[in-house]
Structures are given as C-alpha cells and as structure tokens.
Amino acid sequence: MRLLFITSNRLGDAVMSTGLLAALLDQHPGCRATVVCGPLPAPIFRHAPGVEAVITLHKRRYSLHWLTLWSQLVTRRWDIIVDLRNSLASSMLRRGRLIRLGAHKPGLHVVEELASLIEASRPTPPAFWPRLWIGPEDQQDAERLLPAGRPVLALGPAANWPAKQWPVARFIALADRLTAPDGPLPGAAILVSAAQHERAVVEPVLAHFGPRCIDMIGAPVMPTAAAFARSQLYIGNDSGLMHIAAAAGTPTLGLFGPTDEIRYHPWGAPGGPHARLVRTPEDWRSLITALDSGQRPGERLMDGIAVEAAEQAALDLLANKP
C-alpha cells in the first residue's frame, strides 16, 4: 500500500501535520509513505517509520514546481493521497482515496482540523498529536552542545513576522528571573534559537548572557529539536520553533499577540501537561485592526504581555511538568 502525503512548506504547519501522518501509518500497517514538503521541514520526516522517501518541493515561477512534482509521481498509483496544499497535481494522479483540506473550521486548532479529516471523535486522540522522529546523529549533536548536569532554558525571541515578536528586552528580563539563584532554573544555560537571518534580532540575548549562551542560531532543524528535548523549558513567540519544542515534549510557553491562539497554540495548551500560552489583553483581530489603521506600529503589538505574566505562566508550567 502506498501513501502520498503532501504537507506544508512552513515549519510549524508541517510539524502540526505529523500526527495525521503517524495516525494514517498506524491505521495501515506496512504502508509505504512518500512525503512532499518544503526544504525547511523536510528533515522532520527523514526518520519517520514507514516513510520511504521525502521529496523536497522547491518553489518555481508560475507554480511550475507542481508540474515538476506531478512528473515525479505520475508513474505510480497511490492508494491514499493526502494533499494539505490542495494542489492540482494530486487530482491528476492515479489514486484510490484522496483526502484534501477543506475550508477552515473556526474554533478548531490546526491539529484538530487535520485529525477531523479521518477521525470524527473529540477530543483529538493522542494518535493525532504532533511528534518528532529524532535520529541518533541529532541526539549526539545535542549532547555535544548542551552542558552535562546543568539546566537549560531555551528561548525563541524571533518570529517570521516582526509584529509577533515580544520585546527582546523582556525575554532577557524573564530569563534573568527564571535563572536567578532563587529562581526555578538557577544558573541555567540559555539556548538561543532563531533563523540565521534573525541573528540581529536576538543578538542582545547573546550579549547579555555571554558564555552562558548556547548559540543555535541557524542550526539545522533536527539537532535543534534534540536540544529542545533536553531543555527544561522553552519560551518563544508564535513560530515554527515553538511547535518544534512542543512536539519534542519540552515544557513550552508560547507568547501570542496578532495571531490566533486557538488555532496555533503549542499543542497541549491551554491547561495541557506540557504547554501554556500567554497572550496580549487585546485579541488578535483587534491588534490586526489597530495595525492596519495605523493606530499601533507593528513593533508594539506584543507590548501588552508583561514580564510578570510570562513569569507566572512559566512557573506554573514548571510546577506541573510531567
């Protein structure tokens, strides 16, 4: 049996789709899957049981990447095609069952929405929860980077949209509190993660903590995931790294402003065993309206989250760590 699984080019969306892939493979023992995704999330699937190939989709002008993909896949018949991109290519392949993403369902998390494609029960069964398949080489990389016997606080101070970024000075203040001698993570190493082009955004964190920092800016996805899995806590903006941390089982605190926390919160939050969120007093729609009307500049949309509120959420998360 062959499964074609076409998922997102975006890191966070691809991570949230891993549970659907795993559930399908569990339902069809012996199934051989081919995953299609963008270059950034491709490493997530390389060690997934049942995945025999990962095709990296590189965007081309005039959407010619879909024609290239079709030419790679057309010679096979697929028993199941899951197309989370709703591409024309999937409708032109020989297939049995075709599963495509329908209209957005308000009030559902992305994980719940994906699970509803093949599973009607609520709450969403654990079989559909996001997960990561971390290879031994990634574990070894993380082991080399992280100090033995010392707690690690992982931070994700950047985001793909600057309006989603909590002020970096507040990340520093929060980390100072949590790693103080009387804090829950005294003397912890500070793991800093971001894309390479975001280095300037997070540089103040590196400068403040100096030799205590573990610089994983621009590091590959899976060694980063392995490092998160060994960390005591992750705190970050709504981003792909936040979803990586939550899927790795790291206690994860997500900070939300102009994005929908119901749809994108780290899986398990709010009130879950290893994830929490804090959002601005204003809802995301109000912030978008304020931005579009010129009432609020983008760099001020996250100002409503106080350091004290994030600290309390982090303390609650650590106190209830499984």
KEPAKOL-54964 format. One line per field, with one value per residue (C-alpha): residue number from 1; residue in one letter; x, z, y. Coordinates in nm, 4 decimals. Layout:
<vexmars>
n: c(NUM  ...)
res: c(A  ...)
x: c(X  ...)
z: c(Z  ...)
y: c(Y  ...)
</vexmars>
This chain:
<vexmars>
n: c(1  2  3  4  5  6  7  8  9  10  11  12  13  14  15  16  17  18  19  20  21  22  23  24  25  26  27  28  29  30  31  32  33  34  35  36  37  38  39  40  41  42  43  44  45  46  47  48  49  50  51  52  53  54  55  56  57  58  59  60  61  62  63  64  65  66  67  68  69  70  71  72  73  74  75  76  77  78  79  80  81  82  83  84  85  86  87  88  89  90  91  92  93  94  95  96  97  98  99  100  101  102  103  104  105  106  107  108  109  110  111  112  113  114  115  116  117  118  119  120  121  122  123  124  125  126  127  128  129  130  131  132  133  134  135  136  137  138  139  140  141  142  143  144  145  146  147  148  149  150  151  152  153  154  155  156  157  158  159  160  161  162  163  164  165  166  167  168  169  170  171  172  173  174  175  176  177  178  179  180  181  182  183  184  185  186  187  188  189  190  191  192  193  194  195  196  197  198  199  200  201  202  203  204  205  206  207  208  209  210  211  212  213  214  215  216  217  218  219  220  221  222  223  224  225  226  227  228  229  230  231  232  233  234  235  236  237  238  239  240  241  242  243  244  245  246  247  248  249  250  251  252  253  254  255  256  257  258  259  260  261  262  263  264  265  266  267  268  269  270  271  272  273  274  275  276  277  278  279  280  281  282  283  284  285  286  287  288  289  290  291  292  293  294  295  296  297  298  299  300  301  302  303  304  305  306  307  308  309  310  311  312  313  314  315  316  317  318  319  320  321  322)
res: c(M  R  L  L  F  I  T  S  N  R  L  G  D  A  V  M  S  T  G  L  L  A  A  L  L  D  Q  H  P  G  C  R  A  T  V  V  C  G  P  L  P  A  P  I  F  R  H  A  P  G  V  E  A  V  I  T  L  H  K  R  R  Y  S  L  H  W  L  T  L  W  S  Q  L  V  T  R  R  W  D  I  I  V  D  L  R  N  S  L  A  S  S  M  L  R  R  G  R  L  I  R  L  G  A  H  K  P  G  L  H  V  V  E  E  L  A  S  L  I  E  A  S  R  P  T  P  P  A  F  W  P  R  L  W  I  G  P  E  D  Q  Q  D  A  E  R  L  L  P  A  G  R  P  V  L  A  L  G  P  A  A  N  W  P  A  K  Q  W  P  V  A  R  F  I  A  L  A  D  R  L  T  A  P  D  G  P  L  P  G  A  A  I  L  V  S  A  A  Q  H  E  R  A  V  V  E  P  V  L  A  H  F  G  P  R  C  I  D  M  I  G  A  P  V  M  P  T  A  A  A  F  A  R  S  Q  L  Y  I  G  N  D  S  G  L  M  H  I  A  A  A  A  G  T  P  T  L  G  L  F  G  P  T  D  E  I  R  Y  H  P  W  G  A  P  G  G  P  H  A  R  L  V  R  T  P  E  D  W  R  S  L  I  T  A  L  D  S  G  Q  R  P  G  E  R  L  M  D  G  I  A  V  E  A  A  E  Q  A  A  L  D  L  L  A  N  K  P)
x: c(0.0000  0.1328  0.0539  0.1391  0.1422  0.1731  0.2238  0.3351  0.6473  0.6210  0.7935  0.5145  0.2361  0.4435  0.5093  0.1388  0.0678  0.2981  0.0239  -0.2053  0.0748  0.1542  -0.2135  -0.2527  0.0569  -0.0699  -0.4058  -0.2387  0.0476  0.3082  0.2076  0.4933  0.4709  0.6214  0.6188  0.6269  0.7169  0.9400  1.3140  1.2920  1.0635  1.1983  1.4371  1.1406  1.0230  1.3521  1.3452  0.9676  0.8775  0.7043  0.8359  1.0422  1.1002  1.0894  1.0529  1.1618  0.9422  1.1334  0.9093  0.9393  0.7886  0.4378  0.3880  0.5965  0.7094  0.3729  0.4297  0.7736  0.6207  0.3489  0.6130  0.7934  0.4787  0.2647  0.4118  0.2817  -0.0641  -0.1289  -0.3733  -0.4175  -0.3216  -0.3355  -0.2934  -0.2825  -0.1904  -0.4998  -0.2805  -0.3907  -0.1173  -0.2902  -0.6118  -0.4191  -0.2540  -0.3785  -0.5143  -0.7617  -0.8705  -0.7995  -0.8009  -0.7823  -0.8003  -1.1426  -1.2496  -1.1058  -1.3190  -1.3443  -1.2745  -1.0502  -0.6778  -0.4869  -0.4183  -0.7910  -0.8763  -0.6307  -0.7494  -1.1084  -1.0153  -1.0166  -1.1353  -1.4595  -1.4148  -1.3296  -1.1154  -0.8493  -0.6981  -0.3259  -0.2580  -0.3021  -0.0804  0.2316  0.5525  0.9136  1.1376  1.4816  1.7711  2.0715  2.3053  2.0835  2.0843  2.4634  2.4840  2.2619  2.4611  2.7815  2.6288  2.4464  2.6328  2.6057  2.4313  2.3148  1.9582  1.8860  1.6359  1.5627  1.4483  1.2960  1.2910  1.2378  0.9498  0.8897  0.6773  0.8248  0.4774  0.4693  0.7897  0.7761  1.0353  1.3780  1.4488  1.1583  1.2956  1.6189  1.4386  1.2317  1.5347  1.7181  1.4337  1.3960  1.7688  1.8448  1.9805  1.6295  1.4568  1.3309  1.6302  1.9245  2.2319  2.0748  2.2430  2.0499  1.9883  1.9098  1.7435  1.6424  1.6911  2.0289  1.8793  1.7257  2.0608  2.0462  1.7108  1.8423  2.1966  2.1091  2.0323  2.3731  2.5437  2.3615  2.4216  2.7637  2.9308  2.6081  2.4558  2.4310  2.4157  2.1910  2.1019  2.0720  2.1243  1.9556  1.6025  1.6535  1.9615  1.7662  1.4706  1.7014  1.8436  1.4929  1.4011  1.6877  1.5891  1.3876  1.1745  1.1175  0.9781  0.9124  0.6864  0.4317  0.6686  0.7765  1.0341  0.7563  0.5786  0.9067  0.9596  0.6064  0.6252  0.9578  0.7811  0.9604  0.7567  0.6639  0.5371  0.4055  0.3572  0.0727  -0.0417  -0.1626  -0.2181  -0.4991  -0.4002  -0.7000  -0.5725  -0.1977  -0.1226  0.1521  -0.0308  -0.1419  -0.2077  -0.4011  -0.4009  -0.2197  0.0501  0.3478  0.2369  0.0963  0.0296  0.0142  -0.1481  -0.1914  -0.5012  -0.6290  -0.7438  -0.5596  -0.8278  -0.8164  -0.4403  -0.4608  -0.7217  -0.5009  -0.2043  -0.3943  -0.5460  -0.2113  -0.3145  -0.0355  0.3042  0.3905  0.6774  0.4407  0.1708  0.3177  0.3739  0.0635  0.2360  0.4113  0.7226  0.5330  0.2556  0.5032  0.6982  0.3875  0.2945  0.6477  0.6386  0.3015  0.4331  0.7434  0.5407  0.3140  0.5867  0.5087)
z: c(0.0000  -0.0932  0.0715  -0.0754  0.1926  0.0662  0.3536  0.4128  0.3173  0.6549  0.9541  1.2095  0.9815  0.8791  1.2440  1.3221  1.0365  1.1732  1.3906  1.0917  0.9046  1.2040  1.2540  0.8901  0.9061  1.2279  1.0643  0.7654  0.8839  0.6174  0.4291  0.2471  0.2507  0.0360  0.1940  -0.0084  0.1712  0.1567  0.2246  0.5790  0.7273  0.5148  0.7859  1.0217  0.8178  0.7324  1.0304  1.0407  1.0455  0.7226  0.5232  0.2328  0.0537  0.1221  -0.1842  -0.1296  -0.3139  -0.4301  -0.5437  -0.9062  -1.1054  -1.2406  -0.9955  -1.2199  -0.9120  -0.9154  -1.2731  -1.1745  -0.8803  -1.0980  -1.3393  -1.0480  -0.9179  -1.2222  -1.2962  -0.9684  -0.8433  -0.4922  -0.2608  -0.0489  -0.1278  0.1485  -0.0023  0.2597  -0.0112  -0.2227  -0.5314  -0.8851  -0.9053  -0.6642  -0.8664  -1.1770  -1.0283  -1.0358  -0.6923  -0.4619  -0.1796  -0.1985  0.1248  0.0869  0.3329  0.3315  0.4452  0.7710  1.0687  1.3206  1.6803  1.5957  1.6408  1.3277  1.4859  1.5493  1.1980  1.0447  1.2647  1.1576  0.8016  0.9041  1.2678  1.3990  1.7735  2.0109  2.1985  1.9432  2.0265  2.1172  1.7957  1.6093  1.8317  1.6679  1.7245  1.6073  1.4919  1.6139  1.4720  1.6735  1.4983  1.6059  1.9640  1.9542  1.8233  2.1070  2.3645  2.2461  2.2599  2.5927  2.9237  3.1284  3.4628  3.4089  3.3411  3.0047  2.9303  2.5559  2.4049  2.0655  2.0655  1.6888  1.4501  1.0756  1.1227  1.3482  1.4766  1.6544  1.8465  2.2183  2.3013  2.3315  2.6475  2.8133  2.7109  2.8835  3.1963  3.2133  3.1666  3.4387  3.6812  3.5966  3.6183  3.9262  4.2357  4.3844  4.0516  3.9324  3.6975  3.8901  3.6769  3.3710  3.0336  2.7829  2.4489  2.1820  1.8608  1.5505  1.1754  1.0552  0.9092  1.2505  1.4308  1.4684  1.6479  1.9134  1.9434  2.2639  2.4345  2.3382  2.4547  2.7887  2.8896  2.7286  2.7984  2.9452  2.5953  2.3624  2.0168  1.7890  1.5532  1.2047  1.3310  1.1430  1.2498  1.3990  1.6155  1.7416  1.8222  2.0062  2.2069  2.2928  2.4090  2.6596  2.7835  3.0969  2.9389  2.6058  2.5804  2.2437  2.0128  1.7863  1.5392  1.3896  1.6661  1.9257  1.7565  1.7359  2.1105  2.1973  1.9667  2.1265  2.4627  2.6068  2.8518  2.6117  2.6744  2.3642  2.3527  2.1345  2.0024  1.6437  1.5705  1.6651  1.9748  1.9399  1.6030  1.6632  2.0330  2.1216  2.1272  2.4799  2.5832  2.7490  3.0580  2.8951  3.0641  2.8904  2.7184  2.8126  2.6369  2.7337  2.5042  2.4958  2.6662  2.3188  2.0926  1.7675  1.5478  1.7465  1.7061  1.3313  1.3044  1.5055  1.2833  0.9564  1.0677  1.1781  1.5445  1.6567  1.4967  1.4352  1.6820  1.9665  1.9205  2.1840  2.4487  2.6397  2.7753  3.0981  3.2160  3.5336  3.3375  3.1368  3.4524  3.6299  3.3324  3.3223  3.6950  3.6582  3.3661  3.5529  3.8639  3.6596  3.4465  3.3878)
y: c(0.0000  0.3438  0.6767  1.0165  1.2867  1.6453  1.8853  2.2426  2.4340  2.6084  2.4562  2.4981  2.3756  2.0742  1.9862  2.0057  1.7617  1.4893  1.3423  1.2903  1.1142  0.8932  0.8050  0.7025  0.4833  0.3244  0.2521  0.0854  -0.1397  -0.1972  0.1152  0.2896  0.6684  0.9397  1.2855  1.6075  1.9301  2.2358  2.2288  2.3657  2.0951  1.8072  1.6751  1.6251  1.3254  1.1532  0.9145  0.8637  0.4914  0.3938  0.6903  0.5600  0.8912  1.2641  1.4863  1.8445  2.0914  2.3999  2.6837  2.7941  3.0777  3.0295  2.7389  2.5147  2.3221  2.1450  2.0303  1.9013  1.7167  1.5633  1.4313  1.2613  1.0931  1.0170  0.6737  0.5281  0.4518  0.5800  0.4035  0.7163  1.0745  1.3339  1.6794  1.9525  2.2038  2.1289  2.1235  2.0472  1.7838  1.5453  1.5443  1.4372  1.1280  0.7688  0.7034  0.5419  0.7706  1.1459  1.3478  1.7244  2.0087  2.1722  2.5154  2.6445  2.5424  2.8281  2.7341  2.4390  2.4076  2.3061  1.9650  1.9146  2.0272  1.7813  1.4960  1.5641  1.4667  1.0995  1.0936  1.2406  1.1902  1.4739  1.5455  1.4652  1.1241  1.1152  0.9219  1.2522  1.4635  1.6093  1.4199  1.4232  1.1415  1.2450  1.0450  0.9229  1.1646  1.4552  1.3284  1.3151  1.6715  1.7934  1.6004  1.7670  2.1148  2.1055  2.1164  1.7982  1.8275  2.1861  2.3030  2.4627  2.7393  2.7569  3.0864  3.1687  3.5511  3.5940  3.5203  3.5277  3.8429  4.1146  4.2052  3.8655  3.9376  4.0090  4.2765  4.1160  4.3154  4.1340  3.7938  3.8941  4.0152  3.6963  3.4717  3.6664  3.5981  3.2303  3.1575  3.3687  3.1881  3.1856  3.1055  2.7673  2.7180  2.8655  2.9214  2.7601  2.7762  2.9886  2.8181  3.0781  2.9632  3.1581  3.1575  3.2813  3.5998  3.6774  3.6943  4.0725  4.0420  3.8024  3.9402  4.1330  3.7998  3.6616  3.9790  3.9838  3.6223  3.5844  3.2488  3.1066  3.1085  2.8120  2.9683  2.7580  3.0406  2.8969  2.5411  2.2530  2.1681  1.8232  1.8906  2.1917  1.9657  1.7259  2.0155  2.1373  1.7867  1.8040  2.1521  2.2158  2.4908  2.6651  3.0194  3.1778  3.3712  3.2036  3.0384  2.7091  2.6682  2.6886  2.3971  2.2039  2.2479  2.1368  1.8341  1.7393  1.7186  2.0206  2.2298  2.5095  2.8621  3.0396  3.4176  3.5434  3.8796  3.9333  3.5627  3.3262  3.1299  2.8965  2.7787  2.7921  2.7441  2.4976  2.1664  2.0848  2.4454  2.5939  2.3777  2.0879  1.8826  2.0402  2.3622  2.7009  3.0275  3.3925  3.6412  4.0165  4.1620  4.2520  3.9710  3.9116  4.0670  4.3924  4.4069  4.3491  4.6252  4.8616  4.7791  4.8199  5.1512  5.2916  5.3154  5.0803  5.0197  4.6565  4.6534  4.7490  4.4843  4.2491  4.5175  4.4095  4.0971  4.1901  4.0085  3.9178  3.7446  3.5388  3.4543  3.3264  3.1092  2.9682  2.8924  2.7182  2.5168  2.4032  2.3203  2.0919  1.9365  1.5657)
</vexmars>
